Amino acid sequence: MDARGARAHVARMVGNTTMFVGLLIALLEAWVGIGPSIGPWVFAGLFVIIGVGLRLEAAILDRQ
């Protein structure tokens, strides 16, 4: 595997993990959330946005 393919693979794995963690935080906050705290929702959104960005980067790297 070349360096570009390895980088795309790592970006894809980290992106999947970050999206999963973000969605898990959102699910737990919706299920167990106490009070009108916005902090966990912000962290969940950031994790999902970062995960999507890493997945896009992997797709672009893998295409070239």
Backbone as JSON, one array per atom type, in Angstrom:
{
  "sequence": "MDARGARAHVARMVGNTTMFVGLLIALLEAWVGIGPSIGPWVFAGLFVIIGVGLRLEAAILDRQ",
  "N": [[0.85, -1.17, 0.0], [0.58, 2.16, -0.85], [1.79, 5.39, 0.35], [-0.16, 7.39, 0.14], [-2.53, 5.92, -0.05], [-2.5, 4.66, 2.43], [-2.74, 6.87, 4.1], [-5.29, 7.76, 3.38], [-6.78, 5.58, 4.26], [-6.38, 5.68, 7.06], [-7.51, 8.21, 7.6], [-10.13, 7.66, 6.91], [-10.84, 5.7, 8.82], [-10.51, 7.15, 11.25], [-12.35, 9.17, 10.78], [-14.76, 7.71, 10.69], [-14.82, 6.78, 13.33], [-14.94, 9.2, 14.76], [-17.39, 10.26, 13.88], [-19.1, 8.29, 14.88], [-18.68, 8.57, 17.66], [-19.63, 11.19, 18.03], [-22.34, 10.89, 17.31], [-23.06, 9.06, 19.27], [-22.71, 10.58, 21.62], [-24.72, 12.5, 21.17], [-26.98, 10.83, 21.18], [-26.9, 9.78, 23.8], [-27.19, 12.17, 25.23], [-29.74, 12.95, 24.44], [-31.19, 10.88, 25.52], [-30.54, 10.66, 28.28], [-30.19, 13.22, 29.08], [-29.83, 15.96, 31.28], [-31.35, 18.8, 32.27], [-31.21, 22.03, 30.55], [-28.76, 22.04, 29.08], [-26.41, 23.02, 26.66], [-23.91, 22.29, 25.94], [-23.07, 19.44, 25.52], [-24.39, 18.96, 23.07], [-23.1, 20.7, 21.36], [-20.49, 19.65, 21.36], [-21.07, 17.11, 20.26], [-22.0, 17.85, 17.72], [-19.66, 19.05, 16.69], [-17.92, 16.84, 16.64], [-19.22, 15.22, 14.72], [-19.13, 16.88, 12.45], [-16.35, 17.08, 12.09], [-15.79, 14.38, 11.6], [-17.18, 13.94, 9.19], [-15.74, 15.66, 7.55], [-13.21, 14.42, 7.59], [-13.88, 12.02, 6.33], [-14.54, 12.98, 3.79], [-12.05, 13.98, 3.02], [-10.63, 11.56, 2.89], [-11.99, 10.34, 0.77], [-11.35, 12.05, -1.34], [-8.57, 11.77, -1.41], [-8.38, 9.06, -2.02], [-9.45, 8.94, -4.53], [-7.64, 10.13, -6.24]],
  "CA": [[0.0, 0.0, 0.0], [1.38, 3.38, -0.93], [1.59, 6.32, 1.46], [-1.43, 8.09, -0.05], [-3.59, 4.98, 0.29], [-2.47, 4.47, 3.88], [-3.29, 8.09, 4.71], [-6.73, 7.74, 3.15], [-7.34, 4.55, 5.13], [-6.38, 6.2, 8.43], [-8.5, 9.28, 7.66], [-11.46, 7.03, 6.87], [-11.08, 5.07, 10.12], [-10.68, 8.18, 12.27], [-13.61, 9.82, 10.47], [-15.85, 6.83, 11.15], [-14.82, 6.77, 14.79], [-15.4, 10.5, 15.27], [-18.83, 10.36, 13.64], [-19.75, 7.39, 15.82], [-18.63, 9.18, 18.99], [-20.54, 12.33, 18.02], [-23.72, 10.4, 17.35], [-23.26, 8.44, 20.58], [-22.9, 11.68, 22.57], [-26.05, 13.06, 20.94], [-27.97, 9.85, 21.62], [-26.9, 9.76, 25.26], [-27.74, 13.44, 25.72], [-31.18, 12.93, 24.21], [-31.8, 9.85, 26.34], [-30.29, 10.86, 29.7], [-29.9, 14.63, 29.29], [-30.36, 16.61, 32.47], [-31.32, 20.25, 32.16], [-31.12, 22.61, 29.2], [-27.35, 22.26, 28.75], [-26.14, 22.96, 25.21], [-22.53, 21.83, 25.76], [-22.92, 18.14, 24.85], [-24.85, 19.05, 21.69], [-22.04, 21.37, 20.6], [-19.42, 18.66, 21.17], [-21.55, 16.09, 19.33], [-21.99, 18.44, 16.39], [-18.28, 19.21, 16.24], [-17.4, 15.52, 16.3], [-19.82, 14.76, 13.47], [-18.58, 17.71, 11.36], [-14.96, 16.66, 11.87], [-15.84, 13.05, 10.99], [-17.57, 14.09, 7.78], [-14.6, 16.27, 6.86], [-12.18, 13.4, 7.39], [-14.35, 11.09, 5.31], [-14.39, 13.66, 2.49], [-10.62, 13.99, 2.7], [-10.25, 10.21, 2.46], [-12.56, 10.09, -0.56], [-10.57, 12.8, -2.31], [-7.25, 11.13, -1.52], [-8.51, 7.74, -2.63], [-9.8, 9.13, -5.93], [-6.48, 10.57, -7.04]],
  "C": [[0.9, 1.24, 0.0], [1.01, 4.33, 0.22], [0.25, 7.04, 1.34], [-2.6, 7.18, 0.32], [-3.66, 4.73, 1.79], [-3.06, 5.68, 4.59], [-4.8, 8.15, 4.54], [-7.41, 6.73, 4.06], [-7.43, 5.04, 6.57], [-7.42, 7.31, 8.57], [-9.91, 8.72, 7.67], [-11.8, 6.4, 8.22], [-11.33, 6.1, 11.21], [-11.99, 8.93, 12.03], [-14.8, 9.0, 10.93], [-15.96, 6.85, 12.67], [-15.36, 8.08, 15.35], [-16.89, 10.67, 15.04], [-19.61, 9.48, 14.61], [-19.79, 7.99, 17.22], [-19.59, 10.37, 19.06], [-21.99, 11.9, 18.09], [-24.04, 9.72, 18.67], [-23.49, 9.5, 21.65], [-24.3, 12.28, 22.4], [-27.15, 12.11, 21.42], [-28.05, 9.81, 23.14], [-27.48, 11.05, 25.85], [-29.25, 13.48, 25.54], [-31.88, 11.96, 25.17], [-31.71, 10.19, 27.83], [-30.12, 12.34, 30.05], [-30.6, 15.24, 30.49], [-30.24, 18.12, 32.27], [-31.15, 20.72, 30.73], [-29.68, 22.91, 28.77], [-27.13, 22.08, 27.25], [-24.75, 22.4, 24.92], [-22.38, 20.49, 25.06], [-23.37, 18.16, 23.39], [-23.8, 19.71, 20.81], [-20.9, 20.39, 20.33], [-19.83, 17.59, 20.17], [-21.53, 16.62, 17.9], [-20.59, 18.62, 15.84], [-17.67, 17.87, 15.84], [-17.94, 15.03, 14.95], [-19.27, 15.56, 12.29], [-17.14, 17.32, 11.06], [-14.92, 15.3, 11.19], [-16.21, 13.11, 9.52], [-16.42, 14.69, 6.98], [-13.49, 15.26, 6.6], [-12.6, 12.37, 6.35], [-14.24, 11.69, 3.91], [-12.93, 13.7, 2.07], [-10.17, 12.62, 2.22], [-10.77, 9.9, 1.07], [-11.77, 10.82, -1.63], [-9.19, 12.18, -2.51], [-7.31, 9.82, -2.26], [-8.81, 7.85, -4.13], [-8.59, 9.43, -6.8], [-5.58, 9.42, -7.28]]
}
